[in-house]
């Protein structure tokens, strides 16, 4: 699976708009190229593994150009997180929205998340699984950015469980927080074990476990077909 096109202004707080001149166009292109390399490197070596020298080699851009684009290492890290979040949202969340809220969308979300890791959109599998382990004990803006992305993801999964309960697709007594936690944990374990063992089998095992867990919570077979291995 190829990466979606990156927004060149990711992480800057600048709304995308028409380029005013050739320099802006070149700057946007340089930023996209550097961020494509940065997200991939961080998925393997963590955000602390990002250096201007390494990015210059990986992206083919000059060190001074990269320093100008991001100003500081923290600026580079924050832009990298924003770029990865954009890709995560496009490939997992946005693609699930063709399905109605509730169990069908939840199943699509989980399938998309498994595919995103399995297809190695980033060399190191899930970008946020890799970087969370890197920054979880390091307070500051970088950890806040990673946490924000994951809190939104966890919350969206739980919201679909709650929609499923409200619509009668899942048992009325189902614990939405607990069920969402278990489903996310299965996804994260598949990512981790596949990377360690260099084996795709964990994705099929996780999909089957997700499907069985949702069926046990009351979902109809037709609502979880996205998780058929």
Z-matrix of the N, CA and C atoms (Angstrom, degrees):
N
C 1 1.463
C 2 1.525 1 108.88
N 3 1.316 2 116.36 1 131.93
C 4 1.460 3 118.95 2 179.03
C 5 1.516 4 109.80 3 -86.19
N 6 1.314 5 115.26 4 154.97
C 7 1.460 6 119.74 5 178.33
C 8 1.521 7 109.72 6 -71.42
N 9 1.331 8 115.73 7 149.07
C 10 1.448 9 119.83 8 173.20
C 11 1.515 10 108.31 9 -71.00
N 12 1.326 11 116.03 10 159.94
C 13 1.461 12 120.10 11 178.97
C 14 1.516 13 109.86 12 -65.07
N 15 1.301 14 115.89 13 134.42
C 16 1.459 15 120.50 14 -179.97
C 17 1.514 16 111.13 15 -83.77
N 18 1.321 17 115.23 16 142.49
C 19 1.451 18 121.61 17 170.67
C 20 1.521 19 107.56 18 -75.04
N 21 1.307 20 117.28 19 120.70
C 22 1.467 21 120.68 20 -174.78
C 23 1.513 22 112.98 21 -65.03
N 24 1.334 23 117.88 22 -17.85
C 25 1.463 24 120.34 23 -179.45
C 26 1.521 25 111.99 24 -99.69
N 27 1.344 26 117.11 25 13.12
C 28 1.465 27 119.99 26 -179.18
C 29 1.512 28 110.89 27 -55.10
N 30 1.345 29 114.73 28 129.53
C 31 1.458 30 120.12 29 174.99
C 32 1.508 31 114.93 30 82.59
N 33 1.348 32 117.64 31 4.16
C 34 1.458 33 118.80 32 -177.45
C 35 1.513 34 112.86 33 -101.05
N 36 1.348 35 116.13 34 -18.57
C 37 1.455 36 118.91 35 -173.93
C 38 1.518 37 111.89 36 82.46
N 39 1.352 38 117.18 37 4.50
C 40 1.461 39 121.39 38 -179.28
C 41 1.516 40 108.44 39 -97.65
N 42 1.322 41 117.34 40 126.73
C 43 1.447 42 120.18 41 178.61
C 44 1.517 43 109.51 42 -70.08
N 45 1.379 44 118.89 43 136.53
C 46 1.441 45 119.94 44 179.00
C 47 1.516 46 110.59 45 -63.95
N 48 1.297 47 117.81 46 143.98
C 49 1.452 48 122.33 47 179.54
C 50 1.502 49 109.48 48 -160.11
N 51 1.343 50 118.26 49 177.17
C 52 1.452 51 121.01 50 -178.80
C 53 1.518 52 111.22 51 -63.81
N 54 1.327 53 116.39 52 138.66
C 55 1.467 54 120.96 53 179.24
C 56 1.512 55 109.62 54 -68.94
N 57 1.316 56 115.10 55 136.64
C 58 1.466 57 119.10 56 -176.73
C 59 1.507 58 112.56 57 -83.85
N 60 1.320 59 117.77 58 -23.36
C 61 1.459 60 119.47 59 179.96
C 62 1.513 61 109.71 60 -160.98
N 63 1.330 62 115.64 61 178.09
C 64 1.456 63 120.75 62 -177.21
C 65 1.504 64 113.14 63 -62.13
N 66 1.334 65 117.60 64 -33.48
C 67 1.459 66 119.86 65 -179.98
C 68 1.522 67 111.09 66 -64.53
N 69 1.320 68 116.46 67 -39.79
C 70 1.470 69 120.17 68 178.40
C 71 1.530 70 110.17 69 -63.75
N 72 1.328 71 116.56 70 -42.70
C 73 1.456 72 120.50 71 179.01
C 74 1.525 73 111.28 72 -61.57
N 75 1.313 74 115.60 73 -44.80
C 76 1.462 75 119.35 74 179.95
C 77 1.529 76 111.00 75 -65.70
N 78 1.339 77 115.72 76 -39.32
C 79 1.460 78 119.55 77 178.33
C 80 1.517 79 111.93 78 -63.68
N 81 1.347 80 116.69 79 -41.82
C 82 1.459 81 120.63 80 178.27
C 83 1.524 82 110.84 81 -63.04
N 84 1.338 83 116.35 82 -42.80
C 85 1.464 84 120.34 83 179.98
C 86 1.525 85 110.63 84 -64.05
N 87 1.332 86 116.32 85 -41.48
C 88 1.465 87 120.12 86 178.85
C 89 1.524 88 110.58 87 -63.19
N 90 1.322 89 115.65 88 -43.14
C 91 1.468 90 120.08 89 -179.12
C 92 1.526 91 110.97 90 -62.12
N 93 1.329 92 116.84 91 -44.14
C 94 1.463 93 120.06 92 178.77
C 95 1.525 94 111.31 93 -60.41
N 96 1.334 95 115.21 94 -45.67
C 97 1.467 96 119.57 95 -178.99
C 98 1.521 97 111.43 96 -61.14
N 99 1.319 98 116.29 97 -45.11
C 100 1.465 99 120.61 98 -179.23
C 101 1.529 100 110.65 99 -65.30
N 102 1.333 101 117.62 100 -42.65
C 103 1.464 102 120.26 101 -178.22
C 104 1.525 103 112.18 102 -68.09
N 105 1.322 104 117.96 103 -32.14
C 106 1.461 105 119.94 104 175.11
C 107 1.527 106 110.30 105 -61.43
N 108 1.325 107 115.86 106 -42.53
C 109 1.469 108 119.69 107 177.17
C 110 1.525 109 111.19 108 -69.73
N 111 1.333 110 116.46 109 -40.34
C 112 1.465 111 120.85 110 -176.14
C 113 1.525 112 112.03 111 -64.76
N 114 1.326 113 117.77 112 -43.26
C 115 1.463 114 120.04 113 -179.83
C 116 1.525 115 110.70 114 -63.69
N 117 1.320 116 116.43 115 -38.41
C 118 1.458 117 119.70 116 -179.52
C 119 1.530 118 111.33 117 -68.69
N 120 1.321 119 116.57 118 -44.63
C 121 1.470 120 120.39 119 178.75
C 122 1.526 121 110.68 120 -61.43
N 123 1.330 122 116.79 121 -45.34
C 124 1.468 123 120.53 122 -177.63
C 125 1.520 124 111.95 123 -65.01
N 126 1.336 125 117.60 124 -29.54
C 127 1.465 126 119.89 125 179.16
C 128 1.525 127 111.90 126 -67.51
N 129 1.327 128 116.54 127 -21.54
C 130 1.469 129 121.40 128 179.70
C 131 1.526 130 111.45 129 -99.77
N 132 1.327 131 116.33 130 -48.64
C 133 1.467 132 121.65 131 -171.20
C 134 1.520 133 114.24 132 -107.99
N 135 1.329 134 117.28 133 3.36
C 136 1.456 135 120.14 134 -179.21
C 137 1.515 136 111.98 135 80.11
N 138 1.308 137 115.13 136 169.07
C 139 1.465 138 120.18 137 -177.41
C 140 1.518 139 112.08 138 -68.38
N 141 1.327 140 117.39 139 -28.19
C 142 1.459 141 119.38 140 177.37
C 143 1.525 142 111.70 141 -70.79
N 144 1.333 143 116.41 142 -15.94
C 145 1.461 144 120.15 143 178.28
C 146 1.512 145 113.76 144 -80.15
N 147 1.332 146 116.78 145 -4.65
C 148 1.464 147 120.70 146 178.82
C 149 1.524 148 109.92 147 -80.25
N 150 1.304 149 116.75 148 121.07
C 151 1.461 150 121.47 149 173.54
C 152 1.512 151 108.38 150 -132.51
N 153 1.313 152 116.02 151 153.41
C 154 1.460 153 120.00 152 -179.53
C 155 1.520 154 110.54 153 -61.44
N 156 1.342 155 116.78 154 -40.63
C 157 1.452 156 119.44 155 -179.98
C 158 1.513 157 112.83 156 -62.40
N 159 1.325 158 116.06 157 -44.36
C 160 1.465 159 119.57 158 -179.67
C 161 1.525 160 111.41 159 -66.34
N 162 1.328 161 115.96 160 -40.08
C 163 1.463 162 119.36 161 178.76
C 164 1.521 163 111.67 162 -66.80
N 165 1.315 164 116.94 163 -36.13
C 166 1.463 165 120.28 164 177.93
C 167 1.525 166 109.90 165 -60.43
N 168 1.323 167 116.37 166 -43.02
C 169 1.462 168 120.54 167 179.11
C 170 1.523 169 111.28 168 -66.98
N 171 1.337 170 116.96 169 -44.91
C 172 1.463 171 121.22 170 -175.77
C 173 1.520 172 112.93 171 -70.54
N 174 1.330 173 116.60 172 -35.55
C 175 1.467 174 120.42 173 -174.46
C 176 1.519 175 113.81 174 -97.36
N 177 1.334 176 116.53 175 -14.81
C 178 1.463 177 119.35 176 -177.06
C 179 1.512 178 113.34 177 77.63
N 180 1.321 179 117.80 178 14.60
C 181 1.465 180 122.49 179 178.98
C 182 1.523 181 109.84 180 -103.11
N 183 1.315 182 116.24 181 155.16
C 184 1.454 183 120.84 182 179.94
C 185 1.516 184 112.36 183 -73.15
N 186 1.337 185 115.99 184 151.08
C 187 1.462 186 120.42 185 179.18
C 188 1.523 187 111.63 186 -59.73
N 189 1.316 188 116.98 187 -41.66
C 190 1.466 189 119.81 188 -178.30
C 191 1.519 190 110.82 189 -66.06
N 192 1.332 191 116.67 190 -35.44
C 193 1.466 192 120.71 191 178.13
C 194 1.524 193 110.82 192 -64.62
N 195 1.333 194 116.38 193 -43.62
C 196 1.467 195 120.29 194 179.80
C 197 1.524 196 110.71 195 -66.04
N 198 1.325 197 116.67 196 -41.99
C 199 1.466 198 120.47 197 178.81
C 200 1.523 199 110.85 198 -61.40
N 201 1.325 200 116.86 199 -38.47
C 202 1.466 201 121.15 200 179.01
C 203 1.521 202 111.21 201 -67.17
N 204 1.332 203 116.63 202 -39.47
C 205 1.462 204 120.97 203 -177.61
C 206 1.524 205 112.93 204 -65.67
N 207 1.347 206 117.56 205 -37.70
C 208 1.460 207 120.37 206 -170.58
C 209 1.524 208 114.84 207 -116.84
N 210 1.307 209 118.48 208 -10.74
C 211 1.459 210 124.26 209 173.11
C 212 1.532 211 114.79 210 71.66
N 213 1.322 212 117.99 211 -41.08
C 214 1.465 213 120.74 212 -176.34
C 215 1.518 214 109.18 213 -153.38
N 216 1.334 215 116.14 214 166.81
C 217 1.463 216 119.40 215 177.21
C 218 1.518 217 110.74 216 -63.25
N 219 1.336 218 116.70 217 -39.87
C 220 1.460 219 118.86 218 178.27
C 221 1.521 220 110.74 219 -64.03
N 222 1.323 221 117.16 220 -39.80
C 223 1.457 222 120.42 221 176.96
C 224 1.518 223 111.32 222 -60.42
N 225 1.319 224 116.68 223 -40.55
C 226 1.464 225 121.66 224 177.10
C 227 1.524 226 110.69 225 -65.08
N 228 1.319 227 116.86 226 -43.64
C 229 1.463 228 120.28 227 -179.82
C 230 1.527 229 111.33 228 -62.80
N 231 1.324 230 116.80 229 -43.70
C 232 1.465 231 120.36 230 -179.19
C 233 1.522 232 111.43 231 -66.06
N 234 1.325 233 116.78 232 -39.69
C 235 1.464 234 120.15 233 177.88
C 236 1.524 235 110.73 234 -66.40
N 237 1.319 236 116.76 235 -36.26
C 238 1.462 237 121.25 236 178.57
C 239 1.527 238 110.68 237 -65.55
N 240 1.326 239 116.74 238 -43.10
C 241 1.468 240 120.63 239 177.64
C 242 1.526 241 110.18 240 -62.26
N 243 1.328 242 116.79 241 -44.15
C 244 1.464 243 120.38 242 -179.91
C 245 1.523 244 111.10 243 -62.10
N 246 1.330 245 117.15 244 -40.06
C 247 1.462 246 120.94 245 179.49
C 248 1.527 247 110.84 246 -66.35
N 249 1.334 248 116.82 247 -42.81
C 250 1.464 249 120.53 248 178.90
C 251 1.527 250 110.88 249 -65.85
N 252 1.318 251 116.41 250 -36.86
C 253 1.470 252 120.36 251 178.79
C 254 1.524 253 110.36 252 -64.98
N 255 1.306 254 116.52 253 -37.97
C 256 1.464 255 121.10 254 178.34
C 257 1.527 256 110.46 255 -61.93
N 258 1.323 257 116.57 256 -43.79
C 259 1.464 258 121.33 257 179.06
C 260 1.527 259 110.47 258 -66.29
N 261 1.322 260 116.79 259 -45.66
C 262 1.466 261 122.45 260 179.05
C 263 1.530 262 110.33 261 -56.69
N 264 1.317 263 116.06 262 -46.75
C 265 1.466 264 120.55 263 -178.45
C 266 1.520 265 111.31 264 -64.53
N 267 1.324 266 116.83 265 -43.58
C 268 1.464 267 120.68 266 -178.01
C 269 1.527 268 111.92 267 -65.41
N 270 1.321 269 116.80 268 -43.94
C 271 1.462 270 120.81 269 -173.79
C 272 1.523 271 113.63 270 -82.10
N 273 1.309 272 117.70 271 -28.08
C 274 1.466 273 120.27 272 -175.22
C 275 1.524 274 111.92 273 -107.14
N 276 1.317 275 116.98 274 -55.50
C 277 1.466 276 120.45 275 -173.38
C 278 1.521 277 111.85 276 -77.83
N 279 1.327 278 117.35 277 -53.51
C 280 1.464 279 119.64 278 -175.88
C 281 1.525 280 111.58 279 -60.88
N 282 1.319 281 116.80 280 -39.79
C 283 1.467 282 119.40 281 -178.89
C 284 1.522 283 112.62 282 -67.79
N 285 1.312 284 117.25 283 -22.10
C 286 1.469 285 119.94 284 179.62
C 287 1.521 286 111.94 285 -79.00
N 288 1.327 287 116.72 286 -16.97
C 289 1.465 288 120.10 287 -172.36
C 290 1.520 289 113.66 288 -75.10
N 291 1.319 290 117.73 289 -0.80
C 292 1.467 291 119.64 290 170.81
C 293 1.528 292 110.07 291 -73.04
N 294 1.332 293 116.76 292 -16.96
C 295 1.464 294 121.64 293 179.61
C 296 1.527 295 110.09 294 -97.38
N 297 1.325 296 117.63 295 150.87
C 298 1.473 297 119.99 296 177.81
C 299 1.523 298 110.83 297 -66.50
N 300 1.329 299 115.20 298 153.85
C 301 1.461 300 119.61 299 178.52
C 302 1.522 301 110.40 300 -59.36
N 303 1.304 302 115.02 301 148.23
C 304 1.453 303 119.74 302 -179.31
C 305 1.514 304 111.21 303 114.60
N 306 1.329 305 116.65 304 -147.61
C 307 1.458 306 120.97 305 -171.68
C 308 1.520 307 112.36 306 -66.19
N 309 1.314 308 118.14 307 -37.72
C 310 1.471 309 118.82 308 179.89
C 311 1.528 310 111.16 309 -63.98
N 312 1.317 311 116.55 310 -43.75
C 313 1.464 312 118.40 311 177.92
C 314 1.525 313 110.61 312 -68.85
N 315 1.303 314 116.92 313 -38.10
C 316 1.462 315 120.61 314 177.38
C 317 1.529 316 110.75 315 -59.40
N 318 1.323 317 116.50 316 -44.96
C 319 1.463 318 120.34 317 179.45
C 320 1.522 319 111.21 318 -63.22
N 321 1.335 320 116.43 319 -40.20
C 322 1.465 321 120.03 320 177.99
C 323 1.522 322 110.94 321 -65.66
N 324 1.329 323 116.62 322 -41.00
C 325 1.466 324 120.88 323 177.25
C 326 1.527 325 111.21 324 -57.13
N 327 1.310 326 115.29 325 -48.38
C 328 1.459 327 120.13 326 -176.95
C 329 1.521 328 111.20 327 -66.16
N 330 1.335 329 117.01 328 -41.04
C 331 1.461 330 120.14 329 176.60
C 332 1.523 331 110.67 330 -62.51
N 333 1.322 332 116.55 331 -43.61
C 334 1.469 333 119.83 332 179.48
C 335 1.529 334 111.15 333 -62.57
N 336 1.332 335 116.49 334 -39.30
C 337 1.466 336 120.26 335 -179.96
C 338 1.523 337 111.17 336 -65.34
N 339 1.316 338 116.80 337 -41.26
C 340 1.462 339 120.41 338 177.31
C 341 1.526 340 110.99 339 -64.32
N 342 1.334 341 115.90 340 -42.78
C 343 1.468 342 119.77 341 -179.06
C 344 1.522 343 111.75 342 -66.66
N 345 1.322 344 116.40 343 -38.33
C 346 1.472 345 121.60 344 179.11
C 347 1.522 346 110.88 345 -58.54
N 348 1.317 347 116.44 346 -41.16
C 349 1.465 348 119.89 347 177.20
C 350 1.522 349 111.11 348 -75.33
N 351 1.314 350 117.17 349 -48.04
C 352 1.469 351 121.24 350 -176.37
C 353 1.524 352 112.39 351 -60.60
N 354 1.333 353 116.62 352 -39.06
C 355 1.465 354 120.76 353 -177.33
C 356 1.518 355 112.89 354 -79.67
N 357 1.334 356 117.00 355 -0.25
C 358 1.461 357 122.53 356 177.27
C 359 1.532 358 111.38 357 53.03
N 360 1.331 359 114.03 358 52.82
C 361 1.464 360 119.10 359 170.37
C 362 1.523 361 108.47 360 -51.90
N 363 1.320 362 115.71 361 -39.48
C 364 1.467 363 122.76 362 168.91
C 365 1.528 364 107.44 363 -116.00
N 366 1.320 365 116.48 364 144.62
C 367 1.461 366 120.99 365 -176.71
C 368 1.519 367 112.28 366 -55.27
N 369 1.326 368 116.50 367 -36.59
C 370 1.462 369 121.19 368 -177.90
C 371 1.508 370 114.20 369 -89.79
N 372 1.334 371 117.95 370 22.14
C 373 1.462 372 120.65 371 -179.31
C 374 1.517 373 111.11 372 75.75
N 375 1.322 374 117.07 373 -138.40
C 376 1.464 375 120.27 374 -177.87
C 377 1.528 376 110.59 375 -68.01
N 378 1.320 377 115.69 376 120.16
C 379 1.469 378 121.35 377 -179.70
C 380 1.521 379 111.23 378 -56.83
N 381 1.327 380 117.19 379 -44.02
C 382 1.462 381 119.86 380 -173.01
C 383 1.523 382 112.52 381 -76.62
N 384 1.326 383 117.99 382 -27.94
C 385 1.462 384 119.07 383 173.06
C 386 1.520 385 110.13 384 -65.42
N 387 1.327 386 115.98 385 -41.12
C 388 1.468 387 120.58 386 -179.36
C 389 1.519 388 111.76 387 -68.14
N 390 1.319 389 116.56 388 -45.79
C 391 1.463 390 119.02 389 -174.07
C 392 1.524 391 112.57 390 -78.76
N 393 1.330 392 117.78 391 -27.71
C 394 1.469 393 119.56 392 176.71
C 395 1.521 394 110.04 393 -62.62
N 396 1.328 395 116.48 394 -41.33
C 397 1.463 396 119.91 395 178.44
C 398 1.523 397 111.26 396 -64.44
N 399 1.320 398 115.78 397 -27.69
C 400 1.464 399 121.79 398 -177.88
C 401 1.531 400 112.32 399 -77.14
N 402 1.345 401 117.00 400 -32.83
C 403 1.470 402 119.70 401 -170.79
C 404 1.522 403 114.34 402 -119.01
N 405 1.335 404 118.54 403 0.96
C 406 1.470 405 118.68 404 -170.37
C 407 1.525 406 114.27 405 -62.04
N 408 1.330 407 117.89 406 -23.25
C 409 1.469 408 120.19 407 179.22
C 410 1.525 409 112.41 408 -109.59
N 411 1.336 410 116.59 409 18.60
C 412 1.464 411 121.19 410 -176.83
C 413 1.527 412 109.51 411 -121.60
N 414 1.329 413 118.40 412 91.87
C 415 1.468 414 120.86 413 -178.13
C 416 1.526 415 112.05 414 -59.36
N 417 1.343 416 114.91 415 149.56
C 418 1.452 417 119.71 416 176.43
C 419 1.515 418 111.61 417 141.57
N 420 1.330 419 117.80 418 -179.55
C 421 1.461 420 122.50 419 -176.31
C 422 1.523 421 114.17 420 -59.40
N 423 1.331 422 117.33 421 -34.00
C 424 1.461 423 119.90 422 -178.43
C 425 1.530 424 110.09 423 -68.33
N 426 1.329 425 116.97 424 -47.62
C 427 1.464 426 119.32 425 176.58
C 428 1.522 427 110.44 426 -61.82
N 429 1.321 428 117.33 427 -39.40
C 430 1.464 429 120.75 428 179.59
C 431 1.525 430 111.05 429 -59.51
N 432 1.335 431 116.89 430 -39.39
C 433 1.463 432 120.99 431 -178.55
C 434 1.523 433 111.23 432 -68.64
N 435 1.332 434 116.70 433 -42.43
C 436 1.466 435 120.19 434 177.17
C 437 1.526 436 109.87 435 -65.08
N 438 1.325 437 116.28 436 -44.40
C 439 1.467 438 120.55 437 -179.68
C 440 1.527 439 110.99 438 -61.63
N 441 1.322 440 117.53 439 -41.96
C 442 1.460 441 121.17 440 -179.91
C 443 1.527 442 111.37 441 -59.27
N 444 1.327 443 116.06 442 -43.59
C 445 1.462 444 119.83 443 179.63
C 446 1.524 445 111.05 444 -63.50
N 447 1.328 446 116.62 445 -43.53
C 448 1.461 447 119.89 446 -178.26
C 449 1.524 448 112.42 447 -72.51
N 450 1.323 449 117.56 448 -37.01
C 451 1.465 450 120.04 449 176.85
C 452 1.532 451 109.97 450 -61.40
N 453 1.320 452 116.84 451 -41.57
C 454 1.466 453 120.18 452 177.49
C 455 1.529 454 110.97 453 -62.89
N 456 1.328 455 116.85 454 -42.04
C 457 1.459 456 121.12 455 179.52
C 458 1.524 457 111.04 456 -64.56
N 459 1.321 458 116.88 457 -49.60
C 460 1.467 459 119.76 458 178.86
C 461 1.532 460 110.47 459 -59.43
N 462 1.328 461 115.59 460 -41.81
C 463 1.457 462 120.17 461 -178.95
C 464 1.515 463 112.65 462 -65.35
N 465 1.334 464 116.56 463 -35.99
C 466 1.466 465 119.74 464 -179.28
C 467 1.528 466 110.53 465 -70.45
N 468 1.322 467 116.69 466 -40.02
C 469 1.464 468 119.89 467 176.00
C 470 1.531 469 109.77 468 -61.19
N 471 1.328 470 116.55 469 -47.06
C 472 1.462 471 119.71 470 -179.87
C 473 1.524 472 111.40 471 -63.58
N 474 1.329 473 117.31 472 -36.50
C 475 1.466 474 120.34 473 179.18
C 476 1.525 475 111.15 474 -61.44
N 477 1.334 476 117.44 475 -38.44
C 478 1.465 477 119.72 476 179.02
C 479 1.523 478 111.20 477 -69.18
N 480 1.329 479 116.75 478 -34.66
C 481 1.464 480 119.59 479 174.21
C 482 1.528 481 109.53 480 -62.42
N 483 1.324 482 116.92 481 -44.58
C 484 1.466 483 120.62 482 -179.57
C 485 1.529 484 111.05 483 -64.28
N 486 1.337 485 116.98 484 -39.24
C 487 1.468 486 119.61 485 175.93
C 488 1.531 487 109.87 486 -61.81
N 489 1.331 488 116.17 487 -40.35
C 490 1.458 489 119.47 488 179.03
C 491 1.520 490 112.48 489 -63.50
N 492 1.322 491 117.06 490 -39.73
C 493 1.468 492 120.91 491 177.59
C 494 1.526 493 110.25 492 -65.84
N 495 1.333 494 115.83 493 -45.61
C 496 1.469 495 120.23 494 -178.33
C 497 1.526 496 111.90 495 -63.16
N 498 1.341 497 116.64 496 -32.61
C 499 1.464 498 120.99 497 -178.54
C 500 1.524 499 112.53 498 -85.79
N 501 1.326 500 117.65 499 -0.65
C 502 1.450 501 120.75 500 -178.95
C 503 1.519 502 113.80 501 78.70
N 504 1.333 503 117.33 502 11.84
C 505 1.468 504 121.28 503 178.51
C 506 1.529 505 111.21 504 -79.89
N 507 1.317 506 116.21 505 -25.49
C 508 1.457 507 123.00 506 176.77
C 509 1.522 508 108.85 507 -122.06
N 510 1.304 509 116.83 508 157.72
C 511 1.464 510 121.20 509 -177.96
C 512 1.525 511 111.23 510 -56.32
N 513 1.316 512 115.81 511 139.43
C 514 1.464 513 120.72 512 -178.34
C 515 1.523 514 111.88 513 -60.03
N 516 1.321 515 116.94 514 -29.67
C 517 1.457 516 120.03 515 -178.46
C 518 1.518 517 114.15 516 -89.86
N 519 1.320 518 117.60 517 5.99
C 520 1.464 519 120.40 518 -178.86
C 521 1.525 520 110.35 519 -64.87
N 522 1.307 521 116.72 520 141.23
C 523 1.466 522 122.98 521 177.96
C 524 1.524 523 107.48 522 -89.72
N 525 1.329 524 116.92 523 104.76
C 526 1.466 525 121.22 524 -173.71
C 527 1.523 526 112.28 525 -61.75
N 528 1.322 527 116.47 526 -43.45
C 529 1.462 528 119.52 527 -178.84
C 530 1.527 529 111.14 528 -63.76
N 531 1.325 530 116.54 529 -44.06
C 532 1.464 531 121.01 530 -179.15
C 533 1.528 532 111.21 531 -65.17
N 534 1.329 533 116.34 532 -44.92
C 535 1.460 534 120.25 533 -178.44
C 536 1.525 535 110.93 534 -64.05
N 537 1.328 536 116.84 535 -44.15
C 538 1.465 537 120.43 536 178.48
C 539 1.523 538 110.65 537 -61.73
N 540 1.326 539 116.61 538 -40.57
C 541 1.471 540 120.87 539 178.70
C 542 1.526 541 110.63 540 -59.81
N 543 1.313 542 116.75 541 -45.52
C 544 1.464 543 120.68 542 -178.33
C 545 1.526 544 111.20 543 -64.48
N 546 1.319 545 117.11 544 -41.21
C 547 1.465 546 120.63 545 -178.86
C 548 1.524 547 111.32 546 -66.37
N 549 1.326 548 116.66 547 -43.67
C 550 1.467 549 120.43 548 177.52
C 551 1.527 550 110.26 549 -64.21
N 552 1.329 551 116.79 550 -39.77
C 553 1.467 552 120.38 551 -179.91
C 554 1.526 553 111.24 552 -62.62
N 555 1.311 554 117.66 553 -38.60
C 556 1.464 555 120.87 554 177.19
C 557 1.523 556 110.93 555 -63.35
N 558 1.318 557 116.45 556 -41.74
C 559 1.460 558 120.30 557 177.59
C 560 1.527 559 111.05 558 -62.50
N 561 1.322 560 116.47 559 -45.03
C 562 1.464 561 120.32 560 -177.86
C 563 1.528 562 111.54 561 -67.24
N 564 1.320 563 117.26 562 -36.70
C 565 1.466 564 120.12 563 178.40
C 566 1.530 565 110.81 564 -68.27
N 567 1.334 566 117.11 565 -38.21
C 568 1.467 567 119.55 566 177.30
C 569 1.519 568 110.56 567 -61.78
N 570 1.332 569 116.49 568 -43.35
C 571 1.466 570 120.83 569 178.52
C 572 1.529 571 110.64 570 -60.41
N 573 1.323 572 116.10 571 -49.67
C 574 1.460 573 120.91 572 -176.69
C 575 1.526 574 112.22 573 -64.68
N 576 1.321 575 116.86 574 -46.71
C 577 1.463 576 119.65 575 -175.83
C 578 1.528 577 111.24 576 -69.80
N 579 1.331 578 116.96 577 -37.29
C 580 1.462 579 119.39 578 178.30
C 581 1.522 580 111.69 579 -62.50
N 582 1.332 581 115.96 580 -42.31
C 583 1.464 582 119.87 581 178.76
C 584 1.524 583 110.97 582 -63.78
N 585 1.316 584 116.37 583 -44.54
C 586 1.458 585 120.40 584 -176.87
C 587 1.527 586 111.84 585 -67.08
N 588 1.334 587 116.33 586 -43.95
C 589 1.462 588 121.05 587 -174.90
C 590 1.522 589 113.24 588 -91.52
N 591 1.356 590 116.01 589 -9.26
C 592 1.467 591 120.40 590 -175.59
C 593 1.530 592 110.13 591 54.13
N 594 1.326 593 114.40 592 54.19
C 595 1.459 594 121.98 593 -173.35
C 596 1.525 595 108.21 594 -145.54
N 597 1.338 596 117.64 595 136.06
C 598 1.458 597 120.97 596 179.76
C 599 1.528 598 112.82 597 -86.68
N 600 1.301 599 117.72 598 -9.12
C 601 1.460 600 120.50 599 -176.50
C 602 1.531 601 113.68 600 -56.33
N 603 1.324 602 119.96 601 -36.26
C 604 1.467 603 118.70 602 -179.92
C 605 1.529 604 114.10 603 -57.13
N 606 1.332 605 118.30 604 -27.64
C 607 1.467 606 119.70 605 179.70
C 608 1.526 607 110.94 606 -69.07
N 609 1.329 608 116.93 607 -40.83
C 610 1.461 609 119.90 608 177.37
C 611 1.524 610 110.78 609 -66.76
N 612 1.322 611 116.38 610 -40.07
C 613 1.464 612 120.05 611 178.33
C 614 1.524 613 111.18 612 -63.69
N 615 1.333 614 116.50 613 -42.04
C 616 1.464 615 120.49 614 179.58
C 617 1.520 616 111.11 615 -66.42
N 618 1.335 617 117.10 616 -42.32
C 619 1.465 618 120.29 617 179.88
C 620 1.525 619 110.48 618 -61.12
N 621 1.327 620 116.40 619 -42.82
C 622 1.464 621 120.20 620 179.12
C 623 1.527 622 110.62 621 -64.22
N 624 1.326 623 116.94 622 -41.97
C 625 1.466 624 120.33 623 179.64
C 626 1.526 625 111.06 624 -65.75
N 627 1.329 626 117.11 625 -39.98
C 628 1.467 627 120.78 626 176.80
C 629 1.524 628 110.80 627 -61.53
N 630 1.333 629 115.41 628 -47.24
C 631 1.466 630 120.09 629 -179.96
C 632 1.523 631 110.77 630 -60.40
N 633 1.334 632 116.70 631 -46.05
C 634 1.464 633 120.18 632 -178.62
C 635 1.529 634 111.31 633 -65.45
N 636 1.317 635 116.70 634 -36.26
C 637 1.476 636 119.85 635 179.64
C 638 1.518 637 110.29 636 -66.97
N 639 1.325 638 117.15 637 -41.01
C 640 1.464 639 120.43 638 178.65
C 641 1.527 640 111.08 639 -68.67
N 642 1.332 641 117.42 640 -38.45
C 643 1.461 642 120.13 641 176.89
C 644 1.534 643 109.96 642 -63.69
N 645 1.322 644 116.63 643 -40.42
C 646 1.466 645 119.94 644 179.19
C 647 1.520 646 111.59 645 -65.02
N 648 1.350 647 116.19 646 -25.47
C 649 1.465 648 121.10 647 179.06
C 650 1.519 649 111.81 648 -89.25
N 651 1.342 650 116.96 649 4.98
C 652 1.455 651 119.79 650 173.67
C 653 1.507 652 116.75 651 111.14
N 654 1.327 653 118.85 652 -2.79
C 655 1.463 654 120.92 653 -178.06
C 656 1.527 655 110.63 654 -68.55
N 657 1.329 656 115.90 655 142.97
C 658 1.460 657 121.27 656 176.68
C 659 1.529 658 109.68 657 -78.05
N 660 1.335 659 118.13 658 151.20
C 661 1.464 660 120.41 659 -178.91
C 662 1.526 661 113.45 660 -54.27
N 663 1.320 662 117.04 661 -39.16
C 664 1.458 663 120.26 662 -177.96
C 665 1.516 664 114.22 663 -68.73
N 666 1.329 665 116.89 664 -16.38
C 667 1.463 666 120.35 665 -179.49
C 668 1.526 667 112.80 666 -85.84
N 669 1.320 668 117.46 667 -13.09
C 670 1.468 669 120.64 668 -175.34
C 671 1.526 670 112.46 669 -120.98
N 672 1.327 671 117.10 670 21.66
C 673 1.471 672 119.90 671 -177.29
C 674 1.525 673 111.98 672 -64.07
N 675 1.324 674 117.77 673 -24.63
C 676 1.467 675 119.94 674 178.56
C 677 1.518 676 111.10 675 -61.28
N 678 1.322 677 116.91 676 -21.12
C 679 1.460 678 120.92 677 -177.57
C 680 1.522 679 113.14 678 -97.84
N 681 1.331 680 117.12 679 4.26
C 682 1.460 681 118.86 680 174.61
C 683 1.523 682 108.42 681 -63.26
N 684 1.299 683 117.87 682 128.51
C 685 1.475 684 122.31 683 -175.10
C 686 1.524 685 111.10 684 -64.91
